[in-house]
Amino acid sequence: MRLTELGRSLFERGLTHGRTGNLSIRVGDGDSTDARSGSGDTILVTPTGASLGALDGLSRIGLDSRHREGPPPTKEAFLHAALYRARPEARAVVHLHSPFATAVSCMDGLDPASAIPPLTAYFTMRVGRLPLLPYYAPGDAALGPVAEAAAAGHHALLLANHGPIVAGPDLATAADAVEEIEATARIFLLLQGLPTRPLTEGTVR
């Protein structure tokens, strides 16, 4: 799956709108002796102000978030770099402002350790626990260390009043997980006020 094709698909299906959301892939030898500095690895990330539905060119940054070449990167490039540093096996990151997941991220009283309960088998398998991170304004670099610490134990995160971000071993897997978050967020909202029966640990094998 190509990054531009994924961006267009997400945009056309209403999972991102306007010039929101950003995507990246990690490229390089993948066997750096220092996963944090990532010598030999760089990140191709969508540029600032770009619509995922009409991507034209990508930015290249290092794992230190520094711009290396191409157009200026998204102001949330540091967030992608933080997830790659925390998860050396990750080769792709998808961050969306998808409507149902973003709606959930605005709700009061969520469990910060698991913002959406394990309602379906596929959510459990593709996402697992979904920590809710505190609100930071988009582009606030102070979110970087917070996201990096959370990503060390979880490949998917929900940013409060913002949206989901997911790291995966490839672009297709990361996209599957973020779409599962969106689908389960919709179910979660539909069930508000109704008795529910989340899956218990050990139910899904």
LINRA-V227670 format. One record per residue. N is the residue number from 0. RES is the residue in one small letter. SS is DSSP state (~ for helix, > for strand, _ for the rest). PSI is psi as a letter, one per 40 degrees, with the letter a starting at -180 (999 if undefined). OMEGA is omega in degrees with one decimal (none if undefined). Layout:
BEGIN
<<N:RES:SS:PSI:OMEGA> <N:RES:SS:PSI:OMEGA>>
END
This chain:
BEGIN
<<0:m:_:h:177.6> <1:r:_:i:-177.4> <2:l:~:d:180.0> <3:t:~:d:179.2> <4:e:~:d:177.8> <5:l:~:d:179.6> <6:g:~:d:-179.7> <7:r:~:d:-179.9> <8:s:~:d:179.6> <9:l:~:d:-178.8> <10:f:~:d:-176.0> <11:e:~:d:179.7> <12:r:_:e:175.2> <13:g:_:e:178.1> <14:l:_:e:171.5> <15:t:_:i:-175.7> <16:h:_:i:177.4> <17:g:_:b:179.0> <18:r:_:f:-179.5> <19:t:_:i:178.1> <20:g:_:i:177.1> <21:n:>:i:-175.9> <22:l:>:i:175.1> <23:s:>:i:170.4> <24:i:>:i:178.8> <25:r:>:h:-178.4> <26:v:>:i:-179.7> <27:g:>:a:-174.7> <28:d:_:d:175.4> <29:g:_:e:-178.5> <30:d:_:f:178.6> <31:s:_:i:178.2> <32:t:_:e:178.5> <33:d:_:g:-175.2> <34:a:_:d:-177.4> <35:r:_:d:178.2> <36:s:_:d:173.7> <37:g:_:f:177.8> <38:s:_:h:-177.0> <39:g:_:e:-179.8> <40:d:>:i:171.7> <41:t:>:i:-177.6> <42:i:>:h:170.3> <43:l:>:h:-173.1> <44:v:>:i:-179.9> <45:t:>:i:-176.7> <46:p:>:i:175.7> <47:t:_:i:177.1> <48:g:_:e:-177.2> <49:a:_:i:170.3> <50:s:_:h:178.6> <51:l:~:e:178.9> <52:g:~:e:-177.2> <53:a:~:g:-178.4> <54:l:_:h:179.1> <55:d:_:g:-177.9> <56:g:_:i:-179.0> <57:l:>:i:174.8> <58:s:>:i:174.9> <59:r:>:h:176.9> <60:i:>:i:173.8> <61:g:_:i:176.7> <62:l:_:e:173.3> <63:d:_:e:178.8> <64:s:_:e:-177.1> <65:r:_:h:179.4> <66:h:>:h:-179.5> <67:r:>:d:178.2> <68:e:>:i:-178.9> <69:g:_:a:-179.9> <70:p:_:i:178.4> <71:p:_:h:-177.5> <72:p:>:i:171.9> <73:t:_:i:-179.7> <74:k:_:e:177.1> <75:e:_:e:179.0> <76:a:~:d:179.4> <77:f:~:d:-179.5> <78:l:~:d:175.7> <79:h:~:d:-179.8> <80:a:~:d:179.9> <81:a:~:d:179.9> <82:l:~:d:177.8> <83:y:~:d:178.2> <84:r:~:d:-178.8> <85:a:~:d:-174.5> <86:r:_:g:-176.2> <87:p:_:d:-179.8> <88:e:_:e:-176.6> <89:a:_:h:177.2> <90:r:_:e:179.9> <91:a:>:i:175.6> <92:v:>:h:178.0> <93:v:>:h:177.3> <94:h:>:h:-178.0> <95:l:_:i:168.2> <96:h:_:f:-176.0> <97:s:_:i:-165.4> <98:p:~:d:-175.7> <99:f:~:d:177.7> <100:a:~:d:178.1> <101:t:~:d:177.2> <102:a:~:d:177.7> <103:v:~:d:-177.6> <104:s:~:e:179.0> <105:c:_:e:-176.1> <106:m:_:i:176.1> <107:d:_:i:172.6> <108:g:_:e:177.5> <109:l:_:i:174.6> <110:d:_:h:-177.1> <111:p:_:d:178.6> <112:a:_:e:-176.7> <113:s:_:g:-170.1> <114:a:_:d:177.7> <115:i:_:h:-178.6> <116:p:_:i:-179.6> <117:p:_:g:-174.1> <118:l:_:d:-177.2> <119:t:_:i:179.5> <120:a:~:d:-176.1> <121:y:~:d:174.5> <122:f:~:d:179.7> <123:t:~:d:-176.8> <124:m:~:d:-173.6> <125:r:~:d:-175.5> <126:v:_:d:-174.2> <127:g:_:b:176.2> <128:r:_:i:-179.1> <129:l:_:g:179.4> <130:p:>:i:175.3> <131:l:>:h:179.0> <132:l:>:i:179.4> <133:p:_:i:-179.5> <134:y:_:h:168.8> <135:y:_:i:177.6> <136:a:_:i:178.2> <137:p:_:h:-179.1> <138:g:_:e:179.3> <139:d:_:h:-176.0> <140:a:_:e:178.0> <141:a:_:e:177.5> <142:l:~:d:-175.8> <143:g:~:d:-179.3> <144:p:~:d:179.2> <145:v:~:d:179.6> <146:a:~:d:-179.6> <147:e:~:d:179.0> <148:a:~:d:-179.6> <149:a:~:d:-176.9> <150:a:~:e:177.4> <151:a:_:d:-179.7> <152:g:_:e:-175.4> <153:h:_:h:-179.1> <154:h:_:e:180.0> <155:a:>:h:-179.1> <156:l:>:i:173.7> <157:l:>:h:-179.7> <158:l:>:h:-175.8> <159:a:_:h:178.8> <160:n:_:f:-173.0> <161:h:_:c:179.9> <162:g:>:a:-176.3> <163:p:>:i:171.4> <164:i:>:h:-173.4> <165:v:>:h:171.6> <166:a:>:i:179.2> <167:g:>:i:179.8> <168:p:_:e:175.6> <169:d:_:i:-174.5> <170:l:~:d:-178.1> <171:a:~:d:-179.6> <172:t:~:d:177.5> <173:a:~:d:179.0> <174:a:~:d:177.8> <175:d:~:d:-177.2> <176:a:~:d:-178.4> <177:v:~:d:175.7> <178:e:~:d:175.8> <179:e:~:d:175.6> <180:i:~:d:-178.9> <181:e:~:d:-179.8> <182:a:~:d:-178.7> <183:t:~:d:175.0> <184:a:~:d:177.8> <185:r:~:d:178.4> <186:i:~:d:179.8> <187:f:~:d:179.2> <188:l:~:d:178.1> <189:l:~:d:-177.0> <190:l:_:e:-179.1> <191:q:_:h:179.8> <192:g:_:e:179.2> <193:l:_:i:175.0> <194:p:_:h:180.0> <195:t:_:i:-178.8> <196:r:_:g:177.3> <197:p:_:i:176.5> <198:l:_:i:178.8> <199:t:_:i:179.1> <200:e:_:h:-179.6> <201:g:_:e:179.9> <202:t:_:d:-178.8> <203:v:_:h:-178.5> <204:r:_:999:none>>
END
